[in-house]
Amino acid sequence: MNATLETNQLRQLDQQHHLHPFTDFRDYAANGGRIVSRAEHIYIYDSDGNKIQDAMSGLWCCSLGYSQDGIKKAVADQLMELPFYNNFFKCSNQPAVELATRLCDMAPANFNKVFFTNSGSEANDTQIKFVHRYYELLGKPSKRLIISRKNAYHGSTIAAASLGGMSTMHEQTQGLDYIRHIEQPYWFELGGDMSPDEFGLWAANELTKKIDELGEDNIAAFIAEPIQGAGGVIIPPDTYWPAVQKILDERDILFISDEVICGFGRTGNLFGFQTYETKPDLITFAKAVTNGYMPLGGSLVSDKVADVLLGHGGEFAHGLTYSGHPASCAAGLATMDVLQNTSILESSANDLAPYFAQALESLVDHPVVGQVRAKGLVAAVELVKDKGSRERLAPESGGAVYTRDRAIENGLMVRQTGDAMIMSPPFVTSTEEVDALVSKLTLALDKTAAFYNVK
Ligand SMILES: *Cc1c(COP(=O)(O)O)cnc(C)c1O
């Protein structure tokens, strides 16, 4: 069987039988997609023989690239030793114990408990159950409402999608009635004539307003990503997080930091809340905890919450068959080995991130670029038709889809959210590879400017 035939068959069967996540089923069944066959370092290879530089770390998860053999071997070894046993009914396994311990060592001193899930969505579902149980046990059952932000992404189960602030996902589920949304700190889109600092304070005040409107006695938690990832890499103005933290300090409301993207080094520190100096009560993690090689997520629980949860008897009726799966936890441990025992995190934060930010900054003079923003190794490039008015390029056709498709054709895997091109390159990207990323992106922007006739 020759390689091309094999690819065509795979593609055909994929179209016939495989329903893809976040995909237009009808369009995919008609047109199909790309079969990714292997990956190395920061490159993916498809079955047509294309080599594509990955500027997204998979789906924000393969932060250490695709060639971490230590993680692969740890998983293989674990499968040979103990491929599965559950953590229900008073059982545990060594990798789960060790990873729980390691994550607590890495987190701030007041975090000493971990609950494992398979994904970020399930971890956020778990957080909801934790905060509700916390206030029930404290004898404050009226505190049930959870405040989140518009355009947040917290996952795609019904509860996690309700926490998220994406209107298309709410149309599907209606959203859970105890979840409420406030405006997001997206200065470029919403800031109008305000300076970024003024707007940051305005956006923080939305939280105060919502708390006062709903009544503090009815609110259990506020959940937020340090930087909104899937919503378009929304890096809040410098004034935002200090003002939000001040509000949280004054109120009896738990704070859940969703670190599914920002965790494990993406913003230059181990956790995103360390970059912004906030003080969460609960931490959601997933994605990069295993470098994306195995499914794993979870919740880190602070002593404040854990003391209440453990201070009362009664079963916590929640769990997943694969909570604390030995092979996933082995992948997590091997990932932490790389993060803690090599200089990758340090050099990505100190050398690569500034280089990346500066290289991208060169794009601000491009006719279709309205703003470039970067923090650590996560970045967005906002596309506009008119720089002064920030008029968008192509709202009717979904924003930067045209640019994204040209970039992929040029051998660069990037994403778009609305009119923003977004990136989260692997920490192991070299400076030459950053240059290649920027030149491939520039080519896509040139084609975009020509297509939309922007000069
Ligand atoms: C991806 C993501 C999730 C959901 O994680 P899954 O593993 O896809 O369920 C939750 N929160 C944030 C911030 C994410 O980026």
The ligand as an SDF file (V2000), in Angstrom:
LIG
                    3D

 15 15  0  0  0  0  0  0  0  0999 V2000
   -8.2690   23.8360   28.1440 C   0  0  0  0  0  0  0  0  0  0  0  0
   -8.7630   24.5620   29.3380 C   0  0  0  0  0  0  0  0  0  0  0  0
   -9.6650   23.9680   30.2370 C   0  0  0  0  0  0  0  0  0  0  0  0
  -10.3050   22.6430   29.9490 C   0  0  0  0  0  0  0  0  0  0  0  0
   -9.4060   21.6040   29.9690 O   0  0  0  0  0  0  0  0  0  0  0  0
   -9.7880   20.2360   29.2220 P   0  0  0  0  0  0  0  0  0  0  0  0
   -8.6620   19.3280   29.6010 O   0  0  0  0  0  0  0  0  0  0  0  0
   -9.8780   20.5360   27.7680 O   0  0  0  0  0  0  0  0  0  0  0  0
  -11.0810   19.7800   29.7830 O   0  0  0  0  0  0  0  0  0  0  0  0
  -10.0020   24.6500   31.3760 C   0  0  0  0  0  0  0  0  0  0  0  0
   -9.4860   25.8650   31.6390 N   0  0  0  0  0  0  0  0  0  0  0  0
   -8.6310   26.4700   30.8040 C   0  0  0  0  0  0  0  0  0  0  0  0
   -8.0680   27.7990   31.1690 C   0  0  0  0  0  0  0  0  0  0  0  0
   -8.2500   25.8490   29.6140 C   0  0  0  0  0  0  0  0  0  0  0  0
   -7.4420   26.4600   28.7660 O   0  0  0  0  0  0  0  0  0  0  0  0
  1  2  1  0
  2  3  1  0
  2 14  2  0
  3  4  1  0
  3 10  2  0
  4  5  1  0
  5  6  1  0
  6  7  2  0
  6  8  1  0
  6  9  1  0
 10 11  1  0
 11 12  2  0
 12 13  1  0
 12 14  1  0
 14 15  1  0
M  END
$$$$
